[in-house]
Amino acid sequence: MIVQVPFDSVNKIDADLVLDTILPDKDVDGLTTASAGRLSHGMLSAGFLPCTPNGCMELIRRSGAKIEGATAVVLGRSKIVGTPMAELLKWHNATVTTCHSRTANLSDVTRTADILVVGIGRPEMVKGSWVKPGAVVIDCGINSIPDATKKSGQRLVGDVDFAEVSEVASVITPVPGGVGPMTVAMLMQNTVIAAERIAATMKVTEWNMRYLSINPEPHVPSDIEIARSQTPKDVSELAAEVGLLPAEVDLYGRKKAKVDLSVLKRLQNTPDGKYVVVAGITPTPLGEGKSTTTLGLCQALGAHCQKNVFACVRQPSQGPTFGIKGGAAGGGWSQVIPMDEFNLHLTGDIHAITAANNLLAAQIDARMFHEFAQTDAALYGRLVPNIKGSRTFSKIQFLRLEKVGITKTDPDSLTEEEITKFVRLDIDKDTITWQRVLDTNDRFLRGITIGQGPAEKGRTRECQFDISVGSEIMAVLALTTSLADMRARLGRMVVASDTSGNPVTADDLGASGALMVLLKDAIRPNLMQTLEGTPVFVHAGPFANIAHGNSSILADKIALKLVGKDGYVVTEAGFGADIGMEKFFNIKCRASGLLPNCVVLVATVRALKMHGGGPPVTPGTPLHKEYLQENLELVKKGISNLRKQIENGNIFGVPVVVAINQFSTDTEAELSLVQEEAVACGAAGAVVCSHWRDGGAGAQKLAELVQEQCRNTTNNFKFLYELKLPIEEKVRIISQKIYGAADVKFSPEAQQQIDRYTKQGFSDLPICMAKTHLSLSSDPSVKGAPTGFSITINQVRASVGAGFLYPIVGTMSTMPGLPTRPCIYDIDLDLETGEVLGLF
């Protein structure tokens, strides 16, 4: 991009202000202040050199003159020619004097020059007596002077008297035909360089990454102490390291940033990297460390194996952060940092989802109220108002017209019957599934009554609040593939049925465009880093029960392009492999079209002991001796759960490697037993990992095993079921093949809902089972790998916008409560340093 200067205007225009609107990467004229700054610092290979001075340098080189050690005089100090010309000569080791029209004894100075460059703007000012015999003279001036012999009455001359100086100089450039063509040539050269640089950004190479050193201590400090001991890189530096362009990154302070979706278009021809999903055995209160393993593996692949690698993780809800679970940034020496920013607010995505969700909830009740209180004509008059004698449908109202079969586009041409069809949604309040949300654990919002104000005319109804991450909009965000896809998904969200049994959507309510506006920034992934400086995308955080429990498709897609074909993207599936991994494959991979290369299944000796019949564990109380002392019998029995989860991974045709997350109480015999049994159960390999204690170094063997599987294993991925199967059959396949159930029963209510969704055309959606994560069965107290049990489906609900049906097994709370002693007792702010205290 170029701007023609100087400006031809009677008004004063700040040229620098105008020029600096050009991105430095597009400044092919080399005239922005950024380009000038680089030149003044001798950064000749960065940015672009100004065209006229660079053309002069090429002419001097072609003349055969030696620049290094020569005495050079530049006559003129303009920003376009004189000043950058002097800088170029200086950085090529000439001894440079810059002169101008007010320089004393000007001709005496110019006579010292071996190289004389003139750009003073005065016709034929430099005479033969001003020039040292044998000098190289470059004339950058161009002026019109009267000449009666010319048809135009004028001729062009330079700032040098060509006739006189050509008798003295060894080389002189003519005017016209000298510097001018070279300026054009240098402009073309800069344009080619710019194109080559842009083309290079479309090719992913090995990153030039500055990894951060860590110094693990024998006694591992608290997570917050470890996180605070590390100084993160500025996120702008990290973004440049992974190949993001400045225009693709919006900084949120110095440690986190939003990444634009345009990266996908720029890198659309770049092959994807290897795709790895981290899952776990069935969770226990002892914790298995999936997030810690995800981050430790990435630190190992990056800082220790020198591979391009991205971690893609979910954004945590503030409910658990302030409740009992704490944060979700990993732990020990394998964390996302800064962990307080990761766990609190981040860039506001969850707040945006909360606002969008509640706007739609408000519109549902408002629309029912207005339909109750107004005639058809009054509703129509307000929905399609007459403004200055003219009515027009809004863009979103055409979708409603199409849905009810009205092809007319003139609002005044609708019949009374058509007006009724258009304005009456006739929502059956008993079928409303859309709830208000809040990102706080609050048990007293699990059941509420709304509409009790006198202005609501007795239109009360019972409903509830869910936690924000339980909103369907969160699942939409996680499964969307583009802005257009997200807009369509939001519009398809079903909030209720009408009195005739037809679905009522966000588009029907006229809300989806406004929802999109509230979410326009939330759709962009958030860039952060690990303790060792490897990149992390933090994006979306859907529940792993009523939703699919995985981070966003968009984060994965962008990361896979950025790492390139030899790089790795490691993402985490929520809860155990029977829930999060199954949904990753059957829901997320269907929506994304991405094929996984490897499963990392996380297990711990302690958790296997619990699955083997160890005593119950209550958070906050001392562990029983069975978990602190060697007990091979319990481990052996608990292997049944590990075996089943390995089988679950192999069902999908993906190799499974087992990461044994080591604790200090584990014995060598216990760890060896788990390794041997894991391979015997069908794992491609099993390694002991100490990344919580040692950071990436503690997961290096795991990283090597993952690389081996991704390199050497043919991708035989397959889905568990076909979408065209009946809803009941898809539920039965998941329950029997993944959980090990003998049978599935459907309550009358669930069967009625299945019939309704089938009639409404939603039966081809994938299934997202909502059941306890604490057992393969529907009973959270049953550990190990039970068989012969039955699962009862009590309800079936639809997240049509997100794109799945979720059968509910037992009761499923979507609003957690605070415990007796929530984490809030320990969280505070240091009023002197501004640091957050007490997070874990």
Helices and strands as residue ranges (DSSP letters): H 15-19, G 24-26, H 33-40, H 51-63, E 71-75, H 82-91, E 95-99, H 106-110, E 115-118, G 128-130, E 136-139, E 143-146, E 154-157, H 162-165, E 171-172, H 179-201, H 223-229, H 235-241, G 246-248, E 249-251, E 257-259, H 262-266, E 274-280, H 290-299, I 300-304, E 309-313, H 318-322, E 330-331, E 334-337, H 339-343, H 349-373, H 376-383, H 395-403, G 411-413, H 416-423, G 429-431, E 436-438, G 443-445, E 448-450, G 454-456, E 461-463, E 465-467, G 468-470, H 472-479, H 483-492, E 494-497, E 503-505, H 512-518, E 526-530, E 535-538, H 553-563, E 568-572, I 577-581, H 582-583, I 584-588, H 589-592, E 598-603, H 605-611, G 625-627, H 632-651, E 656-661, H 668-680, E 685-689, H 691-694, G 695-699, H 700-712, H 727-733, I 734-739, E 743-746, H 748-759, E 790-799, E 804-809, G 823-826, E 828-829, E 836-837
